[in-house]
């Protein structure tokens, strides 16, 4: 069972106000400050799962495997 009170619903609605995006019938919630820094954001699906791309530079990446932003090891 999952229950949420009306005061909780009101607080959640206020917090997420203006942070929702509808795309093809799905609702996505993105922090507006993050969106300003990260846009454009692209969500794709490839053979092994989802791939997220954005306009942020995460640094040089891993020196052993050339993964950008973080190491796969």
MDAnalysis code that builds the backbone (N, CA, C; Angstrom):
import MDAnalysis as mda
import numpy as np

u = mda.Universe.empty(219, n_residues=73, atom_resindex=np.repeat(np.arange(73), 3), trajectory=True)
u.add_TopologyAttr("name", ["N", "CA", "C"] * 73)
u.add_TopologyAttr("resid", np.arange(1, 74))
u.add_TopologyAttr("resname", ["UNK", "UNK", "UNK", "UNK", "UNK", "UNK", "UNK", "UNK", "UNK", "UNK", "UNK", "UNK", "UNK", "UNK", "UNK", "UNK", "UNK", "UNK", "UNK", "UNK", "UNK", "UNK", "UNK", "UNK", "UNK", "UNK", "UNK", "UNK", "UNK", "UNK", "UNK", "UNK", "UNK", "UNK", "UNK", "UNK", "UNK", "UNK", "UNK", "UNK", "UNK", "UNK", "UNK", "UNK", "UNK", "UNK", "UNK", "UNK", "UNK", "UNK", "UNK", "UNK", "UNK", "UNK", "UNK", "UNK", "UNK", "UNK", "UNK", "UNK", "UNK", "UNK", "UNK", "UNK", "UNK", "UNK", "UNK", "UNK", "UNK", "UNK", "UNK", "UNK", "UNK"])
u.atoms.positions = np.array([
    [0.834, -1.189, 0.000],
    [0.000, 0.000, 0.000],
    [0.876, 1.250, 0.000],
    [0.401, 2.263, -0.684],
    [1.105, 3.537, -0.747],
    [0.098, 4.628, -0.465],
    [0.376, 5.445, 0.528],
    [-0.535, 6.533, 0.898],
    [0.233, 7.846, 0.968],
    [-0.393, 8.894, 0.474],
    [0.195, 10.223, 0.578],
    [-0.914, 11.203, 0.964],
    [-0.665, 11.989, 1.975],
    [-1.687, 12.909, 2.475],
    [-1.830, 14.118, 1.558],
    [-2.948, 14.808, 1.673],
    [-3.191, 15.991, 0.853],
    [-2.151, 17.087, 1.090],
    [-1.749, 17.375, 2.349],
    [-0.688, 18.374, 2.537],
    [0.631, 17.962, 1.851],
    [0.925, 16.681, 1.846],
    [2.135, 16.205, 1.177],
    [2.013, 16.387, -0.332],
    [0.855, 16.086, -0.881],
    [0.619, 16.269, -2.314],
    [0.801, 17.736, -2.694],
    [0.286, 18.634, -1.873],
    [0.406, 20.061, -2.161],
    [1.868, 20.512, -2.158],
    [2.650, 20.035, -1.213],
    [4.066, 20.397, -1.146],
    [4.841, 19.841, -2.336],
    [4.541, 18.616, -2.697],
    [5.204, 18.002, -3.853],
    [4.844, 18.760, -5.128],
    [3.571, 19.093, -5.298],
    [3.131, 19.831, -6.485],
    [3.823, 21.182, -6.574],
    [3.955, 21.862, -5.459],
    [4.624, 23.162, -5.442],
    [6.102, 23.018, -5.783],
    [6.746, 21.995, -5.227],
    [8.175, 21.784, -5.482],
    [8.454, 21.516, -6.963],
    [7.601, 20.698, -7.595],
    [7.845, 20.309, -8.986],
    [7.184, 21.248, -9.998],
    [6.532, 22.294, -9.555],
    [5.864, 23.245, -10.443],
    [6.880, 23.847, -11.421],
    [6.595, 23.745, -12.698],
    [7.477, 24.293, -13.721],
    [8.662, 23.411, -14.067],
    [8.735, 22.224, -13.498],
    [9.872, 21.329, -13.748],
    [9.455, 20.099, -14.547],
    [8.246, 20.112, -15.075],
    [7.733, 18.947, -15.782],
    [7.752, 19.175, -17.283],
    [8.048, 18.101, -18.017],
    [8.055, 18.141, -19.466],
    [7.288, 16.943, -19.969],
    [6.303, 17.164, -20.839],
    [5.556, 16.072, -21.447],
    [6.121, 15.782, -22.829],
    [6.498, 14.516, -23.041],
    [7.033, 14.084, -24.323],
    [6.338, 12.783, -24.693],
    [5.599, 12.796, -25.774],
    [4.901, 11.596, -26.284],
    [4.095, 10.888, -25.201],
    [3.420, 11.643, -24.353],
    [2.558, 11.059, -23.341],
    [3.250, 10.668, -22.050],
    [4.556, 10.862, -21.958],
    [5.296, 10.569, -20.737],
    [5.664, 11.877, -20.063],
    [5.637, 11.889, -18.745],
    [5.980, 13.082, -17.999],
    [7.368, 12.905, -17.384],
    [8.248, 13.852, -17.667],
    [9.606, 13.849, -17.141],
    [9.769, 15.046, -16.221],
    [10.452, 14.849, -15.116],
    [10.693, 15.919, -14.161],
    [12.191, 16.188, -14.124],
    [12.558, 17.440, -14.368],
    [13.957, 17.836, -14.398],
    [14.126, 19.090, -13.558],
    [15.120, 19.096, -12.692],
    [15.438, 20.278, -11.905],
    [15.797, 21.403, -12.869],
    [15.150, 22.568, -12.726],
    [15.351, 23.652, -13.688],
    [16.770, 24.193, -13.669],
    [17.411, 24.267, -12.509],
    [18.803, 24.728, -12.445],
    [19.721, 23.758, -13.182],
    [19.493, 22.459, -12.980],
    [20.278, 21.453, -13.692],
    [20.036, 21.548, -15.191],
    [18.777, 21.711, -15.587],
    [18.441, 21.788, -16.999],
    [19.156, 22.952, -17.672],
    [19.224, 24.089, -17.001],
    [19.908, 25.250, -17.566],
    [21.379, 24.947, -17.836],
    [22.010, 24.173, -16.958],
    [23.425, 23.829, -17.115],
    [23.643, 22.688, -18.101],
    [22.705, 21.754, -18.157],
    [22.917, 20.507, -18.896],
    [22.333, 20.497, -20.301],
    [21.428, 21.398, -20.614],
    [20.759, 21.301, -21.910],
    [21.703, 21.494, -23.075],
    [21.472, 20.843, -24.154],
    [20.348, 19.955, -24.395],
    [20.564, 18.584, -23.762],
    [19.492, 17.984, -23.282],
    [19.534, 16.634, -22.715],
    [18.866, 15.698, -23.715],
    [19.517, 14.575, -23.979],
    [18.984, 13.594, -24.921],
    [18.959, 12.226, -24.249],
    [17.803, 11.558, -24.318],
    [17.655, 10.195, -23.795],
    [17.461, 9.283, -25.000],
    [18.300, 8.249, -25.080],
    [18.240, 7.309, -26.198],
    [18.240, 5.900, -25.631],
    [17.821, 4.933, -26.432],
    [17.904, 3.530, -26.039],
    [18.708, 2.804, -27.087],
    [19.743, 2.113, -26.629],
    [20.584, 1.340, -27.530],
    [20.491, -0.126, -27.155],
    [21.252, -0.958, -27.766],
    [21.135, -2.402, -27.608],
    [21.128, -2.854, -26.142],
    [21.948, -2.240, -25.296],
    [22.094, -2.733, -23.926],
    [21.450, -1.844, -22.873],
    [20.732, -0.807, -23.268],
    [20.055, 0.025, -22.286],
    [19.990, 1.487, -22.693],
    [19.623, 2.308, -21.736],
    [19.443, 3.723, -21.996],
    [20.777, 4.457, -22.028],
    [20.833, 5.488, -22.853],
    [22.013, 6.328, -22.950],
    [21.551, 7.768, -22.769],
    [22.174, 8.473, -21.850],
    [21.854, 9.870, -21.600],
    [23.011, 10.736, -22.045],
    [22.720, 11.741, -22.830],
    [23.717, 12.711, -23.274],
    [23.233, 14.097, -22.863],
    [24.188, 14.971, -22.598],
    [23.827, 16.342, -22.282],
    [24.963, 17.267, -22.670],
    [24.737, 18.557, -22.509],
    [25.707, 19.552, -22.896],
    [26.759, 19.846, -21.848],
    [26.828, 19.066, -20.773],
    [27.809, 19.301, -19.719],
    [29.123, 18.600, -20.037],
    [30.229, 19.234, -19.649],
    [31.546, 18.632, -19.806],
    [31.933, 18.011, -18.464],
    [32.128, 16.712, -18.443],
    [32.454, 16.006, -17.211],
    [33.952, 15.770, -17.040],
    [34.749, 16.439, -17.817],
    [36.191, 16.300, -17.663],
    [36.785, 15.294, -18.617],
    [38.083, 15.006, -18.430],
    [38.814, 14.167, -19.381],
    [38.397, 12.708, -19.384],
    [37.836, 12.185, -18.312],
    [37.419, 10.789, -18.293],
    [38.504, 9.841, -17.832],
    [38.291, 8.579, -18.067],
    [39.188, 7.528, -17.611],
    [40.382, 7.378, -18.553],
    [41.559, 7.310, -17.991],
    [42.761, 7.175, -18.818],
    [42.986, 5.736, -19.279],
    [42.366, 4.763, -18.600],
    [42.598, 3.375, -19.002],
    [41.589, 2.881, -20.031],
    [40.375, 3.407, -20.003],
    [39.370, 2.887, -20.932],
    [38.753, 3.960, -21.821],
    [39.143, 5.217, -21.642],
    [38.679, 6.357, -22.443],
    [37.205, 6.694, -22.257],
    [36.584, 6.198, -21.192],
    [35.209, 6.557, -20.889],
    [35.171, 8.017, -20.473],
    [34.278, 8.804, -21.063],
    [34.186, 10.211, -20.718],
    [33.433, 10.392, -19.409],
    [33.976, 11.174, -18.482],
    [33.298, 11.567, -17.260],
    [33.469, 10.656, -16.082],
    [33.547, 9.375, -16.284],
    [33.733, 8.451, -15.169],
    [34.379, 7.181, -15.678],
    [34.879, 6.405, -14.748],
    [35.575, 5.181, -15.134],
    [34.620, 3.992, -15.054],
    [34.751, 3.086, -15.976],
    [33.906, 1.898, -15.976],
    [34.457, 0.809, -15.061],
    [35.673, 0.991, -14.580],
    [36.281, -0.024, -13.720],
    [35.872, 0.147, -12.280],
])
